[in-house]
Amino acid sequence: MASKPKLIDWIHSVDPALSRARMGARVTLSIALSVGVLVLVHLNGMALPPIAFGLAIILSIEGGVAVRDATPRGQLLTRALGALAALASMSSAIALEQHRYLSDITFLLIVLFASLARVYGPRGFAIGMFAFTSYFISAYLNPTYDQLPGAAFALVVAALVSHGVRSLLLPDNRGRDLLQALIAMQGRANDILVRLALLAREHVTTDEDRAELVQLQERLKEVSLMAEGLLPRNADGMLDESDAGVMEIATAIFDLHLATESAVVLSVYNTAPFGLVHAVLEGKDEAVSHWSELRDETPDKHLRETINAFTLLHRIRTRFAGVIAEGMHDQFRTLAPHTPDRSGARPDFSLKNPLVRAALQITVASGIAMVFGLMLSRERWFWAVLTAFLVFTNTKSRGDTAIRALQRSIGTVLGIAAGLCLASLIKGDMVASVAVAGLGIFCAFYALQASYAVMTFFVSIVICVIYGLIGSLTTELLLLRVEETLIGAVAGTAVAFVVFPARTRETLEGAIGRWYDQLGQLLESARAGASGNDLMERSRQLDLAYRDLAQAARPIGTSWSIVTKPGHVRQTLAIFLGCTYWARMFARGQALPAHAMPAEDVEAVSALLEKMSAARALSGEPFYRASKVRRQTLDHLPTYHLGARQGLDMIGILLGRLTPPRRVT
C-alpha cells in the first residue's frame, strides 16, 4: 500500500510546474501591493477616489490573467496599452453618465470592440479585457471628471506593480518550469506503477480499475505535453534536431510516456507479476535483471512481452531520473532560448473567423442581458452584462457555452451562500476580512485553469466579505446579484444556440478533421523517409490534436446533454486515444534502426492512408452511433520485436472499429 503523499507531492500531482499556484500568487500579490501603495498615498495627503482602488484591483487581475506575452518587454507594452484603453474607456463612461441610453449603447460598442480585439491575438485579447472591465467598474462606481487624475495614477501603479510581480518577484523561468514538469511526469508514471502493483498483487482487474488506469494515463499525457511544450523551439514551432541537449530531453519525455503506456496496455487484460512490477517501482536493478533472465525460459509469449516492457520501462526511468538530476544542477540554463514566431497572420474580420462570430454573439448576449438586467435593477444591471460577456470566454461550441454558464450560475449561488455565512461570522472585522479576501482571491485564480465553477465560487465569497466590510451586505443585494447572474447566463446560452450557433457536432467534427490531418502528416512523412526525430515530433502534434478532440467531445459526454451517452463517447474516444498511442509506437520504432520498417513495407503506409480516408469520411458519426466497441484482444498488445510495423497495423485495426459492423442477411 502506498504511503500517504506529503503536501508538496499532492500539490505537484494537481499542479505540475506549479503554474496554477504561481498565477494565484501573482494576482493576489499584485492586488495587495497595488492597493497597499494606493492606501499609503491616500493616507499621506493625496486623497484617492473609490474608482482608483477599483481600477487597481481590476488591472491587477487582468495583468495576471490576460497578459500572455512571452517576454517582459512585451508584457510591459501590453500593460501600457491596456492602461490607456482602460483610461479611455473610463473617460467615455464619465462623459456619457448623464446620457443613459447613449451610455448603454456605448457600453455595447465597447463589448463589441473588446471582443473583436481578440482577432489580433493574445495582446488584443488583453487590451480588450482592460477596456471592458474598466467600463464595467466605472458603471458601478460612477466616477467624475475630477477623479480622472487619481484614476490615471492608480492605472500606472497597478501596471508597474503587476509587471514587477511578474518579472521580478514571481518571474517566468522555462528551465525551472521544465524541471518541475519532469518531476511531475516522473511522479505520475510512479502513480501508474503503484496502481499496477496493487492490481498485480490482487490478480483481479475490474472495469473500474481499467477506467482508473485510463484516467492516470490521461494525467501522464497532460504533463508530458506540458513538459514538451516548455522545450525551446525554432520559429516554425519544431524542435531543433541539431541541439543535442534538447533532443535528449525530448526523447526521454517521449520514451517514458510511451513505455509507461505500453506497460499499462500489457497489464490491463493480463496482469503482470507482482515481483516484476515491484522491482521496477523500487528501481531494483538486480531484481529486474533476474526477471530478464527468466524471460528466455518462459514459454508464455505474453509474459515474455510483459517482462520486455517492464525491463525497458526500468531502463527508461533510470535514464529519466538522470535527466532530472542534471536539471536540478542548473535548472536547464544551458538550453537555448525559445525563438518566437514573429510572422503574424493578417487579421481576418470576416464572418468565416469564429472570433468575429463570437464577438457578435457576445454583443447580442450583452444587449439582451442589459435589457433584462435594467428591468430588474437600474443600479446593478452590469452583473448581468458581465456574466453574458464572460460565459463565452474560451468556449468553442454552444455546448461549451452552456456548460460555462451553468458553472458560473452554480458557483455564484454556492459562493454567495458560503460568503454570507462567512461575512456573518467575521462581522466586518478589518483584519479577518482582508485575510479571508486575500485567501479567496488566491484560491479563485488557483482554480481558474481547472474549474470555472470553483473560481466563481471563491470570487463570490470575496465579494460578500467586501460588502460586509463596507457595510453594504444585505440578503436583498445578494439575491439581486444571483438574479442578475442568472439573467446573463441564460442570455449567453440562448444566444449561443440561436445567433451563429457553433454546433457541438460541427466543433467536434472540426477537431476530428484536425486529428486526421496530423495523423496523415505523420504517415506521409514516414512514406517520404523522414527521420525518426521528425516523426516523434509529429506524433506529439497528434497528441495535441487528440487533446483538442477530447475537449470538443466533452459537451456530448455530460449527463445534462441531449446526447446522454457518456459511456459510448468514452469508448469512441478510447479508439482515437489508442490510435494516438500506436502512432507514437510507430514513430519511436522508426527512430530505432533495429525496429524500423524495411523499405519494401512502405506500401503498408499507403494502404493505411487509404483506410484512414475511409474512416475520416465518417467524421463525427461514431460518437453519435450506438454500437458496441470490442475489447482489445491479447494478440493486439505491443510486442517490441515487431517494431514500427505493429504500430502501423494497430492503427489500421483501430480505425476499422470506427466503421459500423456489416449486417448479415
Secondary structure, DSSP 8 states (H G I E B T S, - for coil): ------HHHHHHHHSGGGHHHHHHHHHHHHHHHHHHHHHHHHHTT----HHHHHHHHHHHHHHHHT---SSHHHHHHHHHHHHHHHHHHHHHHHHTTT-HHHHHHHHHHHHHHHHHGGGG-HHHHHHHHHHHHHHHHHHHH---GGGHHHHHHHHHHHHHHHHHIIIIIS---HHHHHHHHHHHHHHHHHHHHHHHHHHHHHT---HHHHHHHHHHHHHHHHHHHHHHHTS---TTS---TT-HHHHHHHHHHHHHHHHHHHHHHHHHSS---HHHHHHHHHT-HHHHHHHHHHHTT---HHHHHHHHHHHHHHHHHHHHHHHHHHHHHHTTTTS--------------STTSHHHHHHHHHHHHHHHHHHHHHHH-SSSTHHHHHHHHHTTTT--SHHHHHHHHHHHHHHHHHHHHHHHHHHHHHTT-HHHHHHHHHHHHHHHHHHTTT-HHHHHHHHHHHHHHHHHHTT---HHHHHHHHHHHHHHHHHHHHHHHHSS---HHHHHHHHHHHHHHHHHHHHHHHHTT--HHHHHHHHHHHHHHHHHHHHHHGGGGSTTSSS--HHHHHHHHHHHHHHHHHHHHHHHHHHSTTTS--GGGHHHHHHHHHHHHHHHTTTTHHHHS--------GGGS--GGGHHHHHHHHHHHHHHTTS------
